[in-house]
Amino acid sequence: MRSTSSTIRIRGTVKAAAGVLAGALALSLTACGSDDDKNDGGEGTGSKASGSALALPKLDGTTLEVAAVWTGPEQANFKKVLAEFEKRTGAKVTFVPAQDPIINFLGSKIAGGQPPDVAMLPQPGAIKQAVEKKWAKPLGAEALAELRKNYSQGWQDIGKVGTEQYGVYYKAANKSLVWYNAKVFENAGASEPKTWDELLTTAQTVYDSGVTPFSIPGADGWPLTDWFENVYLSQAGPEKYDQLAKHEIKWTDPSVKEALTTLAQIWGKKDYVAGGADGALQTQFPNSVTQTFTGGDQPKAAMVYEGDFVQVNIAQTEAKIGTDAKVFPFPKVGDTAPVVSGGDAAVILKDSKGAQALATFLASPDAAEIQAKLGGYLSPNKNVDPAAYPNDVQRKIAEALVAAGDDFRFDMSDQAPQAFGGTPGKGEWKDLQDFLKNPTDVAGIQAKLESDAAAAYGN
């Protein structure tokens, strides 16, 4: 949810997944079969949880550190996964809070001679950088077997650099969702839109009822990149999306102008954005969610765009997901509705029996189902039992992602070099904040985006 490079292999758009999330998000249950790969389950004296086929080695006396940028409920829930690993193996695992950009954080730890054993990297580009710096270690046989058994080829490929597998995508995101306050929609007589034009009509209907349509977290740059990516993917199409992600076309391309002009239809109407541009630029992501679902039928905004992980923040309000807080797919701007995915991959920095065992565990349904039950989490692991998810909304989002198989587009800013697509106050994050402040300057922002991209990509 936040940047990377062009070594990833990404295919097709999630056409089927885009249409299934409206209303009750009724999608028929996706079969979660497994491949024929055999998992040897680790080393001889391993332990298995009741009902689990996963064997892990005994690691009494082993200490491990895992670094991630996660905070709040996300961090607390992941620590419960680590606690289960400790229970099964006897290892002691410490969570190390990291800062964005995580590559810089890891660099300082490594320079000080204290790298964590495993890092959860939120950008494929960060994986590539870790490999180029010779920090990352390839996955061993047990982790590879578990990964191949549980993940589609597409999710395996984005954890590769060259032909070597370095990353296990433990956590994913469907980043093409718009969450809305159901009471506001009901009072306004608004309906869930399927196209961009219908979204503008819905926004006007909500505004006419006395509620500001959108909550936008402009203080954080990464949600703004996600807005752009959904518009661009749907409007320009997957081929252009891939070209822009690799900087094979320039940010001064007419397709970028068209997408920014489309975005300005919302960003440029101060009455459509809670607090106007100035207020949005002071609103951080968690607050953008909570202010949409507090205040009864008079919240600060009716809708907030972001991924499935919004549920973590909705849970901090009194709103009930599926009743008070509902969701619809990001409306299509072009021929097809977009589905953009993001994710966090476990990467080994200190190769050891313990680190490899943890990567194996994180590649298993056992680990994913623990966090799935806690909510606000989505796994690309195709063998996770859908019943593990705590509500129908989350379950259908997860099923849609798994049903997509290899046909998805990964977050564009996460495919950019971190200097462009993953650094607060710089590059694309800063440029789109400037655009939110002044959506009339399309050409100026295009020029700035291209200058920053050219410097970061070096092409």
QUIPESUL-V135801 format. One record per pair of residues at least 24 apart in sequence whose ideal C-beta (glycine too) atoms are under 10 Angstrom apart, sorted by the first residue. I is the first residue (numbers start at 1). J is the second residue. Records with the same first field share a line. If there is no record, write none. Layout:
BEGIN
I = J ; J
END
This chain:
BEGIN
1 = 69 ; 122 ; 123 ; 171 ; 173 ; 175 ; 220 ; 222 ; 223 ; 225 ; 226 ; 285 ; 306 ; 307 ; 309 ; 342 ; 343 ; 344 ; 411 ; 413 ; 414 ; 422
2 = 69 ; 100 ; 101 ; 102 ; 122 ; 123 ; 126 ; 220 ; 221 ; 222 ; 223 ; 225 ; 226 ; 342 ; 344 ; 411 ; 413 ; 414 ; 418 ; 421 ; 422 ; 423 ; 424 ; 429
3 = 100 ; 101 ; 103 ; 122 ; 123 ; 124 ; 125 ; 126 ; 129 ; 222 ; 225 ; 342 ; 411 ; 412 ; 413 ; 414 ; 415 ; 416 ; 417 ; 418 ; 419 ; 420 ; 421 ; 422 ; 423 ; 427 ; 428 ; 429 ; 456
4 = 121 ; 122 ; 123 ; 124 ; 125 ; 126 ; 127 ; 128 ; 129 ; 158 ; 245 ; 410 ; 411 ; 412 ; 413 ; 414 ; 415 ; 416 ; 417 ; 418 ; 420 ; 421 ; 422
5 = 123 ; 124 ; 125 ; 126 ; 127 ; 128 ; 129 ; 132 ; 161 ; 245 ; 246 ; 247 ; 414 ; 415 ; 416 ; 417 ; 418 ; 421 ; 456 ; 457
6 = 124 ; 125 ; 128 ; 242 ; 245 ; 246 ; 247 ; 248 ; 415 ; 416 ; 417 ; 457 ; 459
7 = 124 ; 125 ; 127 ; 128 ; 131 ; 157 ; 158 ; 160 ; 161 ; 162 ; 246 ; 415
8 = 124 ; 125 ; 127 ; 128 ; 154 ; 157 ; 158 ; 159 ; 160 ; 161 ; 242 ; 245 ; 246 ; 410 ; 414 ; 415
9 = 153 ; 154 ; 156 ; 157 ; 158 ; 160 ; 406 ; 410
10 = 124 ; 154 ; 157 ; 158 ; 238 ; 241 ; 242 ; 245 ; 341 ; 406 ; 407 ; 408 ; 409 ; 410 ; 412 ; 415
11 = 153 ; 154 ; 157 ; 238 ; 242 ; 404 ; 405 ; 406 ; 407 ; 408 ; 409
12 = 154 ; 238 ; 404 ; 405 ; 406 ; 407 ; 408 ; 409
13 = 176 ; 233 ; 234 ; 237 ; 238 ; 241 ; 335 ; 336 ; 337 ; 338 ; 339 ; 340 ; 404 ; 407 ; 408 ; 409
14 = 174 ; 176 ; 329 ; 336 ; 337 ; 338 ; 339 ; 340 ; 341 ; 400 ; 401 ; 403 ; 404 ; 405 ; 407 ; 408 ; 409
15 = 335 ; 336 ; 337 ; 338 ; 339 ; 404 ; 407
16 = 339 ; 400 ; 403 ; 404 ; 405 ; 407
17 = 174 ; 176 ; 329 ; 337 ; 339 ; 341 ; 396 ; 397 ; 399 ; 400 ; 401 ; 402 ; 403 ; 404 ; 405 ; 407 ; 408
18 = 174 ; 176 ; 194 ; 234 ; 329 ; 330 ; 331 ; 332 ; 336 ; 337 ; 338 ; 339 ; 400 ; 404
19 = 194 ; 329 ; 332 ; 336 ; 337 ; 339 ; 400
20 = 329 ; 396 ; 397 ; 399 ; 400 ; 403
21 = 174 ; 176 ; 177 ; 178 ; 192 ; 308 ; 327 ; 328 ; 329 ; 330 ; 337 ; 339 ; 393 ; 396 ; 397 ; 399 ; 400
22 = 192 ; 193 ; 194 ; 326 ; 327 ; 328 ; 329 ; 337
23 = 192 ; 326 ; 327 ; 328
24 = 322 ; 326 ; 392 ; 393 ; 396
25 = 177 ; 322 ; 326 ; 327 ; 328 ; 329 ; 392 ; 393 ; 394 ; 395 ; 396 ; 397 ; 399 ; 400
26 = 392 ; 396
27 = 386 ; 392 ; 395 ; 396 ; 397 ; 398 ; 399 ; 400 ; 403
28 = 396 ; 399 ; 403
29 = 386 ; 387 ; 395 ; 396 ; 399 ; 403
30 = 382 ; 386 ; 396 ; 398 ; 399 ; 400 ; 401 ; 402 ; 403 ; 404 ; 405
31 = 382 ; 402 ; 403
32 = 150 ; 365 ; 381 ; 382 ; 383 ; 384 ; 385 ; 386 ; 399 ; 402
33 = 382 ; 383
34 = 148 ; 149 ; 150 ; 365 ; 382 ; 383
35 = 148 ; 149 ; 150 ; 151 ; 152 ; 153 ; 382 ; 383
36 = 148 ; 149
37 = 144 ; 145 ; 146 ; 147 ; 148 ; 149 ; 150
38 = 145 ; 148 ; 149
39 = 141 ; 142 ; 143 ; 144 ; 145 ; 146 ; 147 ; 148 ; 149 ; 150 ; 360 ; 363 ; 364
40 = 141 ; 142 ; 145 ; 146
41 = 142 ; 145 ; 146 ; 360 ; 364
42 = 89 ; 140 ; 141 ; 142 ; 143 ; 145 ; 146 ; 353 ; 356 ; 357 ; 360 ; 361
43 = 142 ; 353 ; 356 ; 357
46 = 88 ; 89 ; 142 ; 357 ; 360
47 = 87 ; 88 ; 89 ; 90
48 = 88 ; 366
49 = 84 ; 87 ; 88 ; 364 ; 366
51 = 366
52 = 88 ; 364 ; 365 ; 366 ; 369
53 = 149 ; 364 ; 365 ; 366
54 = 88 ; 142 ; 146 ; 360 ; 361 ; 363 ; 364 ; 365 ; 366 ; 367
55 = 88 ; 142 ; 357 ; 360
56 = 85 ; 88 ; 89 ; 90 ; 91 ; 142 ; 354 ; 357 ; 358 ; 360 ; 361 ; 364 ; 366
57 = 88 ; 89 ; 90 ; 91 ; 142 ; 353 ; 354 ; 356 ; 357 ; 360
58 = 88 ; 89 ; 90 ; 91 ; 353 ; 357
59 = 85 ; 86 ; 88 ; 89 ; 90 ; 91 ; 92 ; 93 ; 352 ; 353 ; 354 ; 357 ; 358
60 = 89 ; 90 ; 91 ; 92
61 = 90 ; 91 ; 92 ; 354
62 = 86 ; 89 ; 90 ; 91 ; 92 ; 93 ; 117 ; 352 ; 353 ; 354 ; 355 ; 357 ; 358
63 = 91 ; 92 ; 93 ; 94 ; 117 ; 354
64 = 89 ; 91 ; 92 ; 93 ; 94 ; 116 ; 117 ; 118 ; 350 ; 352 ; 354 ; 355 ; 357 ; 358
65 = 92 ; 93 ; 94 ; 95 ; 96 ; 109 ; 114 ; 115 ; 116 ; 117 ; 118 ; 119 ; 349 ; 350 ; 355
66 = 93 ; 94 ; 95 ; 96 ; 98 ; 116 ; 117 ; 118 ; 119 ; 120 ; 346 ; 355 ; 358 ; 362
67 = 94 ; 95 ; 96 ; 97 ; 98 ; 99 ; 102 ; 105 ; 106 ; 109 ; 115 ; 116 ; 117 ; 118 ; 119 ; 120 ; 121 ; 347 ; 349
68 = 95 ; 96 ; 97 ; 98 ; 102 ; 116 ; 118 ; 119 ; 120 ; 121 ; 122 ; 170 ; 171 ; 344 ; 346
69 = 97 ; 98 ; 99 ; 100 ; 101 ; 102 ; 105 ; 119 ; 120 ; 121 ; 122 ; 344
70 = 95 ; 97 ; 98 ; 120 ; 122 ; 171 ; 344
71 = 97 ; 98 ; 286
72 = 286 ; 312 ; 313 ; 316 ; 376
73 = 309 ; 311 ; 312 ; 313 ; 315 ; 316 ; 374 ; 375 ; 376 ; 377
74 = 171 ; 309 ; 312 ; 344 ; 371 ; 374 ; 376 ; 377
76 = 374
77 = 312 ; 370 ; 371 ; 372 ; 373 ; 374 ; 375 ; 376 ; 377
78 = 120 ; 170 ; 171 ; 344 ; 362 ; 367 ; 370 ; 371 ; 374 ; 377
80 = 370 ; 371 ; 373 ; 374
81 = 170 ; 358 ; 361 ; 362 ; 366 ; 367 ; 368 ; 369 ; 370 ; 371 ; 374 ; 377
82 = 358 ; 361 ; 362 ; 367 ; 370
83 = 370
84 = 361 ; 366 ; 367 ; 369 ; 370 ; 371
85 = 354 ; 357 ; 358 ; 360 ; 361 ; 362 ; 366 ; 367 ; 370
88 = 357 ; 361 ; 366
89 = 353 ; 354 ; 357 ; 358 ; 361
91 = 117 ; 353 ; 354 ; 355 ; 357 ; 358
92 = 354
93 = 117 ; 118 ; 354 ; 358
95 = 120
98 = 122
99 = 424
100 = 220 ; 222 ; 418 ; 422 ; 423 ; 424 ; 429
101 = 125 ; 126 ; 129 ; 418 ; 419 ; 422 ; 423 ; 424 ; 426
102 = 126 ; 129 ; 130 ; 344 ; 418 ; 422
103 = 127 ; 129 ; 130 ; 133 ; 135 ; 418 ; 419 ; 422 ; 423
104 = 418 ; 423
106 = 130 ; 133 ; 135 ; 136 ; 347 ; 349
107 = 133 ; 135
109 = 135 ; 349
110 = 135 ; 349 ; 350
115 = 349 ; 350
116 = 347 ; 348 ; 349 ; 350 ; 355
117 = 348 ; 349 ; 350 ; 351 ; 352 ; 354 ; 355 ; 356 ; 358 ; 359
118 = 168 ; 346 ; 347 ; 348 ; 349 ; 350 ; 352 ; 354 ; 355 ; 356 ; 358 ; 359 ; 362
119 = 167 ; 344 ; 345 ; 346 ; 347 ; 348 ; 349
120 = 167 ; 168 ; 170 ; 171 ; 343 ; 344 ; 345 ; 346 ; 347 ; 362
121 = 159 ; 166 ; 167 ; 169 ; 343 ; 344 ; 345 ; 346 ; 347 ; 349 ; 414
122 = 171 ; 173 ; 222 ; 342 ; 343 ; 344 ; 345 ; 411 ; 414 ; 418 ; 422
123 = 342 ; 343 ; 344 ; 345 ; 410 ; 411 ; 413 ; 414 ; 415 ; 416 ; 417 ; 418 ; 421 ; 422
124 = 157 ; 158 ; 159 ; 160 ; 161 ; 167 ; 169 ; 342 ; 343 ; 345 ; 410 ; 411 ; 414 ; 415 ; 416
125 = 413 ; 414 ; 415 ; 416 ; 417 ; 418 ; 419 ; 420 ; 421 ; 422 ; 456
126 = 167 ; 344 ; 345 ; 347 ; 414 ; 417 ; 418 ; 422
127 = 158 ; 159 ; 160 ; 161 ; 166 ; 167 ; 345 ; 347
128 = 160 ; 161 ; 162 ; 166 ; 167 ; 415 ; 417 ; 418
129 = 161 ; 417 ; 418
130 = 161 ; 166 ; 167 ; 347 ; 348 ; 349
131 = 160 ; 161 ; 162 ; 164 ; 166 ; 167 ; 347
132 = 161
135 = 166 ; 347 ; 348 ; 349 ; 350
136 = 161 ; 164 ; 166 ; 167 ; 347 ; 348 ; 349 ; 351
137 = 164 ; 166 ; 347 ; 348 ; 349 ; 350 ; 351 ; 352 ; 355 ; 356 ; 359
138 = 163 ; 164 ; 165 ; 166 ; 347 ; 348 ; 351 ; 356
139 = 164 ; 165 ; 166 ; 167 ; 168 ; 346 ; 347 ; 348 ; 351 ; 355 ; 356 ; 359 ; 360 ; 363
140 = 165 ; 348 ; 351 ; 353 ; 355 ; 356 ; 357 ; 359 ; 360
141 = 356 ; 360
142 = 353 ; 356 ; 357 ; 359 ; 360 ; 361 ; 363
143 = 168 ; 346 ; 348 ; 355 ; 356 ; 357 ; 358 ; 359 ; 360 ; 361 ; 362 ; 363 ; 364
144 = 168 ; 356 ; 359 ; 360 ; 363
145 = 360 ; 363
146 = 359 ; 360 ; 361 ; 362 ; 363 ; 364 ; 365 ; 366 ; 367 ; 381 ; 383
147 = 359 ; 360 ; 362 ; 363 ; 364 ; 381
148 = 363
149 = 363 ; 364 ; 365 ; 381 ; 382 ; 383
150 = 363 ; 364 ; 365 ; 368 ; 379 ; 380 ; 381 ; 382 ; 383 ; 384
151 = 363 ; 379 ; 380 ; 381 ; 382 ; 383
152 = 380 ; 381 ; 382 ; 401 ; 402 ; 404 ; 405 ; 406 ; 407 ; 408
153 = 405 ; 406
154 = 341 ; 380 ; 404 ; 405 ; 406 ; 407 ; 408 ; 410
155 = 341 ; 343 ; 345 ; 379 ; 380 ; 381 ; 382 ; 401 ; 402 ; 405 ; 406 ; 408 ; 410
156 = 363 ; 380 ; 406
157 = 406 ; 410
158 = 341 ; 343 ; 345 ; 380 ; 408 ; 410 ; 414 ; 415
159 = 343 ; 345 ; 346 ; 347 ; 363
165 = 359
166 = 345 ; 346 ; 347 ; 348 ; 359
167 = 343 ; 344 ; 345 ; 346 ; 347 ; 348 ; 359
168 = 344 ; 345 ; 346 ; 347 ; 348 ; 358 ; 359 ; 360 ; 361 ; 362 ; 363 ; 364 ; 367 ; 381
169 = 341 ; 342 ; 343 ; 344 ; 345 ; 346 ; 362 ; 363 ; 379 ; 380 ; 381 ; 410
170 = 343 ; 344 ; 345 ; 346 ; 359 ; 361 ; 362 ; 363 ; 364 ; 367 ; 368 ; 371 ; 377 ; 379 ; 380 ; 381
171 = 309 ; 342 ; 343 ; 344 ; 345 ; 346 ; 362 ; 368 ; 371 ; 377 ; 378 ; 379 ; 380 ; 381
172 = 307 ; 308 ; 309 ; 341 ; 342 ; 343 ; 344 ; 345 ; 368 ; 377 ; 378 ; 379 ; 380 ; 381 ; 398 ; 401 ; 402 ; 408 ; 410
173 = 226 ; 306 ; 307 ; 308 ; 309 ; 310 ; 340 ; 341 ; 342 ; 343 ; 344 ; 377 ; 378 ; 380 ; 397 ; 401 ; 411
174 = 307 ; 308 ; 309 ; 327 ; 329 ; 330 ; 339 ; 340 ; 341 ; 342 ; 378 ; 397 ; 398 ; 400 ; 401 ; 404 ; 408
175 = 222 ; 223 ; 225 ; 226 ; 227 ; 229 ; 230 ; 305 ; 306 ; 307 ; 308 ; 309 ; 330 ; 338 ; 339 ; 340 ; 341 ; 342 ; 343 ; 409 ; 410 ; 411 ; 414
176 = 226 ; 229 ; 230 ; 233 ; 234 ; 305 ; 306 ; 307 ; 308 ; 329 ; 330 ; 331 ; 337 ; 338 ; 339 ; 340 ; 341 ; 397 ; 400 ; 409
177 = 230 ; 304 ; 305 ; 306 ; 307 ; 308 ; 309 ; 310 ; 311 ; 327 ; 328 ; 329 ; 330 ; 339 ; 340 ; 393 ; 397
178 = 202 ; 214 ; 230 ; 303 ; 304 ; 305 ; 306 ; 310 ; 326 ; 327 ; 328 ; 329 ; 330 ; 331
179 = 215 ; 289 ; 292 ; 293 ; 302 ; 303 ; 304 ; 305 ; 306 ; 307 ; 308 ; 310 ; 311 ; 313 ; 314 ; 319 ; 321 ; 325 ; 326 ; 327 ; 328 ; 393
180 = 206 ; 213 ; 214 ; 292 ; 293 ; 301 ; 302 ; 303 ; 304 ; 305 ; 324 ; 325 ; 326 ; 327 ; 328
181 = 206 ; 211 ; 215 ; 292 ; 293 ; 294 ; 295 ; 296 ; 297 ; 298 ; 299 ; 301 ; 302 ; 303 ; 304 ; 319 ; 324 ; 325 ; 326
182 = 293 ; 297 ; 302 ; 319 ; 320 ; 322 ; 323 ; 324 ; 325 ; 326 ; 327
183 = 211 ; 293 ; 296 ; 297 ; 298 ; 299 ; 302 ; 319 ; 323 ; 324 ; 325
184 = 209 ; 210 ; 211 ; 212 ; 213 ; 292 ; 293 ; 295 ; 296 ; 297 ; 298 ; 299 ; 301 ; 302 ; 303
185 = 209 ; 211 ; 297 ; 302 ; 303 ; 326 ; 328
186 = 297
187 = 211 ; 297 ; 298 ; 302
188 = 213 ; 297 ; 302
190 = 302 ; 303
191 = 328
192 = 326 ; 327 ; 328 ; 329 ; 331
193 = 303 ; 328 ; 329 ; 330 ; 331 ; 332
194 = 328 ; 329 ; 331 ; 332 ; 337
195 = 234 ; 331 ; 332 ; 333 ; 334 ; 337
196 = 230 ; 231 ; 234 ; 235 ; 262 ; 265 ; 266 ; 330 ; 331 ; 332 ; 333 ; 334 ; 337
197 = 265 ; 331 ; 332 ; 333
198 = 331 ; 332
199 = 265 ; 266 ; 303 ; 305 ; 328 ; 330 ; 331 ; 332 ; 333
200 = 262 ; 265 ; 266 ; 269 ; 272 ; 331
202 = 302 ; 303 ; 328 ; 331
203 = 265 ; 266 ; 269 ; 271 ; 272 ; 302 ; 303
204 = 269 ; 271 ; 272
205 = 302
206 = 272 ; 301 ; 302 ; 303
207 = 269 ; 271 ; 272 ; 302
209 = 297 ; 298 ; 302
210 = 297 ; 298
211 = 274 ; 292 ; 295 ; 297 ; 298 ; 299 ; 300 ; 301 ; 302 ; 303
212 = 270 ; 271 ; 272 ; 273 ; 274 ; 275 ; 276 ; 279 ; 291 ; 292 ; 299 ; 300 ; 301 ; 302 ; 303
213 = 266 ; 269 ; 271 ; 272 ; 273 ; 274 ; 301 ; 302 ; 303
214 = 266 ; 267 ; 269 ; 272 ; 273 ; 274 ; 280 ; 288 ; 292 ; 301 ; 302 ; 303 ; 304 ; 305
215 = 273 ; 274 ; 275 ; 279 ; 280 ; 283 ; 285 ; 287 ; 288 ; 289 ; 290 ; 291 ; 292 ; 293 ; 299 ; 300 ; 301 ; 302 ; 303 ; 304 ; 305 ; 306
216 = 266 ; 267 ; 272 ; 273 ; 274 ; 275 ; 277 ; 279 ; 280 ; 281 ; 283 ; 285 ; 288 ; 301 ; 303 ; 304 ; 305 ; 306 ; 436
217 = 280 ; 281 ; 282 ; 283 ; 284 ; 285 ; 286 ; 287 ; 288 ; 289 ; 291 ; 304 ; 305 ; 306
218 = 267 ; 273 ; 275 ; 277 ; 278 ; 279 ; 280 ; 281 ; 282 ; 283 ; 284 ; 285 ; 288 ; 432 ; 433 ; 435 ; 436 ; 437
219 = 279 ; 280 ; 281 ; 282 ; 283 ; 284 ; 285 ; 287 ; 288 ; 424 ; 433
220 = 281 ; 283 ; 284 ; 285 ; 286 ; 287 ; 288 ; 424 ; 429 ; 433
221 = 413 ; 421 ; 422 ; 423 ; 424 ; 425 ; 426 ; 427 ; 428 ; 429 ; 430 ; 431 ; 432 ; 433 ; 436
222 = 285 ; 306 ; 342 ; 411 ; 413 ; 414 ; 421 ; 422 ; 424 ; 428 ; 429 ; 432
223 = 283 ; 284 ; 285 ; 288 ; 304 ; 305 ; 306 ; 307 ; 429 ; 432
224 = 263 ; 267 ; 280 ; 281 ; 413 ; 428 ; 429 ; 430 ; 431 ; 432 ; 433 ; 434 ; 435 ; 436
225 = 340 ; 411 ; 412 ; 413 ; 414 ; 416 ; 421 ; 422 ; 427 ; 428 ; 429 ; 431 ; 432
226 = 305 ; 306 ; 307 ; 330 ; 340 ; 342 ; 411 ; 412 ; 413 ; 414 ; 432
227 = 259 ; 263 ; 266 ; 267 ; 305 ; 306 ; 330 ; 432 ; 436
228 = 256 ; 259 ; 260 ; 262 ; 263 ; 412 ; 413 ; 428 ; 431 ; 432 ; 435 ; 449
229 = 259 ; 330 ; 338 ; 340 ; 342 ; 409 ; 410 ; 411 ; 412 ; 413 ; 414 ; 415
230 = 259 ; 263 ; 305 ; 329 ; 330 ; 331 ; 332 ; 333 ; 337 ; 338 ; 339 ; 340 ; 409 ; 412
231 = 258 ; 259 ; 260 ; 261 ; 262 ; 263 ; 265 ; 266 ; 330 ; 331 ; 333 ; 334 ; 338
232 = 256 ; 258 ; 259 ; 260 ; 262 ; 263 ; 333 ; 334 ; 338 ; 340 ; 412
233 = 259 ; 330 ; 332 ; 333 ; 334 ; 336 ; 337 ; 338 ; 339 ; 340 ; 409 ; 412
234 = 259 ; 262 ; 330 ; 331 ; 332 ; 333 ; 334 ; 335 ; 336 ; 337 ; 338 ; 339 ; 340
235 = 259 ; 261 ; 262 ; 332 ; 333 ; 334 ; 335 ; 338
236 = 333 ; 334
237 = 334 ; 335 ; 336
238 = 336 ; 338 ; 407 ; 409
241 = 338 ; 340 ; 409 ; 412 ; 415
242 = 409 ; 412 ; 415
244 = 412 ; 415 ; 416 ; 453
245 = 409 ; 410 ; 411 ; 412 ; 413 ; 414 ; 415 ; 416 ; 421
246 = 412 ; 415 ; 416 ; 457 ; 459
247 = 415 ; 416 ; 417 ; 420 ; 450 ; 453 ; 454 ; 456 ; 457 ; 458 ; 459
248 = 457 ; 459
250 = 446 ; 447 ; 449 ; 450 ; 453 ; 454
251 = 420 ; 428 ; 431 ; 445 ; 446 ; 447 ; 448 ; 449 ; 450 ; 451 ; 452 ; 453 ; 454
252 = 443 ; 446 ; 447 ; 449 ; 450 ; 451 ; 453
253 = 446 ; 450
254 = 446
256 = 442 ; 445 ; 446 ; 449 ; 450
257 = 442 ; 443 ; 445 ; 446
258 = 333 ; 334 ; 442
259 = 333 ; 442
260 = 432 ; 435 ; 439 ; 441 ; 442 ; 443 ; 445 ; 446 ; 449
261 = 439 ; 442
262 = 333 ; 334
263 = 333 ; 432 ; 435 ; 436 ; 439 ; 442
264 = 435 ; 436 ; 438 ; 439 ; 440 ; 441 ; 442 ; 445
265 = 439
266 = 305 ; 439
267 = 432 ; 435 ; 436 ; 437 ; 438 ; 439
268 = 435 ; 436 ; 438 ; 439 ; 440
269 = 439
270 = 439
272 = 301 ; 303
273 = 301 ; 436
274 = 299 ; 300 ; 301 ; 302 ; 303 ; 304
275 = 300 ; 301
276 = 437
277 = 433 ; 435 ; 436 ; 437 ; 438 ; 439
278 = 436 ; 437
280 = 433 ; 436 ; 437
281 = 433 ; 434 ; 436 ; 437
285 = 309 ; 310 ; 313
286 = 310 ; 312 ; 313 ; 316
287 = 313
288 = 313
289 = 313 ; 314 ; 315 ; 316 ; 317 ; 319 ; 325
290 = 314 ; 315 ; 316 ; 317 ; 319
291 = 317
292 = 317 ; 319 ; 325
293 = 317 ; 318 ; 319 ; 320 ; 321 ; 324 ; 325
294 = 318 ; 319
296 = 324
303 = 327 ; 328
305 = 330
307 = 340 ; 341 ; 342 ; 378 ; 397 ; 411
308 = 375 ; 376 ; 377 ; 378 ; 389 ; 393 ; 394 ; 397 ; 398 ; 400 ; 401
309 = 342 ; 375 ; 376 ; 377 ; 378
310 = 376
311 = 375 ; 376 ; 377 ; 378 ; 390 ; 391 ; 393 ; 394 ; 397
312 = 374 ; 375 ; 376 ; 377
313 = 376
314 = 375 ; 376 ; 393
315 = 374 ; 375 ; 376 ; 390
320 = 391
321 = 375 ; 376 ; 390 ; 391 ; 392 ; 393 ; 394
322 = 391 ; 392 ; 393 ; 394
323 = 391 ; 393
325 = 393
326 = 393
327 = 393 ; 394 ; 396 ; 397
329 = 397 ; 400
338 = 409
339 = 400 ; 401 ; 404 ; 407 ; 408 ; 409
340 = 408 ; 409 ; 410 ; 411 ; 412 ; 413 ; 414
341 = 378 ; 380 ; 401 ; 404 ; 408 ; 409 ; 410 ; 411 ; 414
342 = 378 ; 410 ; 411 ; 412 ; 413 ; 414
343 = 378 ; 379 ; 380 ; 410 ; 411 ; 414
368 = 398
372 = 398
378 = 402
380 = 404 ; 408
416 = 452 ; 453 ; 456 ; 457
417 = 453 ; 455 ; 456 ; 457 ; 458
418 = 456
419 = 452 ; 453 ; 455 ; 456 ; 457
420 = 449 ; 452 ; 453 ; 454 ; 455 ; 456 ; 457
421 = 452 ; 453 ; 456
422 = 456
423 = 456
426 = 452 ; 456
427 = 452 ; 453 ; 455 ; 456
428 = 452 ; 453 ; 456
END
